[in-house]
Amino acid sequence: MKQQLLGLICFLTSFSLFAQIFEVEPIKVSGANENRINLVVLSEGYQASEFDDFIDDVTVFSNAMFNQSPFKEYANYFNVYAIKVPSNESGADHPATAIDVDESGSTPEFVDTYFNATFDAFGYHRYLYYGIDYVDAASAEVKIRSVLADNFPTYDQALILVNTPYYGGTGGEFPIAAASADANELALHELGHSMFYLKDEYLLPAEYYSEGINMTQESNSNWVKWKNWMGINGIGIHAYGASGVPSTWYKPRNGQCKMEVLYKPFCSVCTEGIVEKIHDLISPIEMYAPVSNTVEGSSFPLDFQLNLIKTIPNTLEIEWTLNATNFANNLDDVSIEETDLVEGENTLAAVVHDASSFLKIDNHESLHINTVTWTINYSTLGVQGITSTENRLSISMYPNPTNSIINFKFENSNRQTLKIDIIGVDGKRLKSISVSNQSHKQFNLENLKTGIYVARFYSDNVLLATKKIVKN
């Protein structure tokens, strides 16, 4: 989960002699930092005497964020902290150099702030950034990284909140938003870019178009990346513009998504992308018991437990198997009697996945699965030992439907191999495929009849998931 930590080690070293230690105030704490997504908000343009206002602004933003889908459903997955970074003066620069509006009658304003926040960045009036351009912003980025390294190195995403009533903001690695009347909506929009890789859905300059979760040049409804959502919740294929480059790029909704219009909800495609990123960052399994090296001579019944970070309402599903046979479903804990075991090695597995309606699970391209596997060594003398292993798995299957070739891609935290059985409508196994960790493999369906097939995914003989394959 902590993607930033290793990258920041060098900064901890580089800036150790010039460390700037600021007060960090918790705004929302759902659990231990190592088991949560940590959103850290930095103050900019707030003087020390205005830190109460800053904390109020961050609290209002946090409350607004977790009152909207999908964040309210996944609120238990997040912590929010505020770092009080003092500026010498309040506000942000406004050099009056924008080229998209006439600022000839405006008086340039410059204030002394910690990260050098400025409007008119890149020539656009509403672009609020920590520099007038990328060259100017380089020194501010060093400061941002230093503040994070010195004060909260295990952050997952940082957001800069600027003490100005004027509308403005930008995305990027460190999104920045004005604490204006629209601050909450603007900050969520910018986080959509920076944390969840969503694209803008309003008309853009030609150089800003590229493939993304909610932007594509594919106009065929059978192949567009959000094909699973077509016709649902207003999702379709809408051109960005009527002519030129914008007419060749498409978005899933028109004027009804926060990535285009503030105060709208995230559309189903963007919501799915956000949830997928949450699953990338954190496992829903917070703790489990027992852990490895349980002492010999355990008494029966043997109790096994999962402590999950649950969604609101809970959409996590659990399948327990004992020696590859279903044992229980959707229970946080199970008990095993001596009569349930065979002599020798027994395998108890708990497979957890999210059945949220925000995901098109039946035909979605990717699966995120989390497992705990216990190996129970048993003899007539009793339990000789219990060991445990946790694994996080990501399985991708694409394209689906397909005319011929289907691709399987696999990643997992324990470097295990994925076994895939292709099953026909008669229940017979047609093919078994092995995919090693961090690799992909193709399977040719050309010789199979048009219809529906089933892919079953196994790891260490534990059934992880079953997905339909559509052969056109």
Secondary structure, 3 states (H helix, E strand, C coil): CCHHHHHHHHHHHHCHHHCCCCCEEEEECCCCHHHCEEEEEEEECCCHHHHHHHHHHHHHHHHHHCCCCCCCCCHHHEEEEEECCCCCCCCCEECCCCCCCCCCCCCCECCCCCCCCECCHHHCCCCCECCCCHHHHHHHHHHHHHHHHHHCCCCCEEEEEECCCCCCEECCCCCEEECCCCHHHHHHHHHHHHCCCCCCCCCCCHHHCCCECCEECCCCCCCCCCHHHCCCCCCCCEECCCCCHHHHCEECCCCCCCCCCCCCCCCHHHHHHHHHHHHHHCCCEEEEECCCCECCCCCCCEEEEEEECCCCCCCEEEEEEECCEEEEECCCEEEECHHHCCCEEEEEEEEEEECCCCCCCCCCCEEEEEEEEEEEEEECCEEEEEEEEEEEEEEEEECCCECCEEEEEEEECCCCCEEEEEECCCCCEEEEEEECCCEEEEEECCCCCCEEEEEEEEECCEEEEEEEEEEC
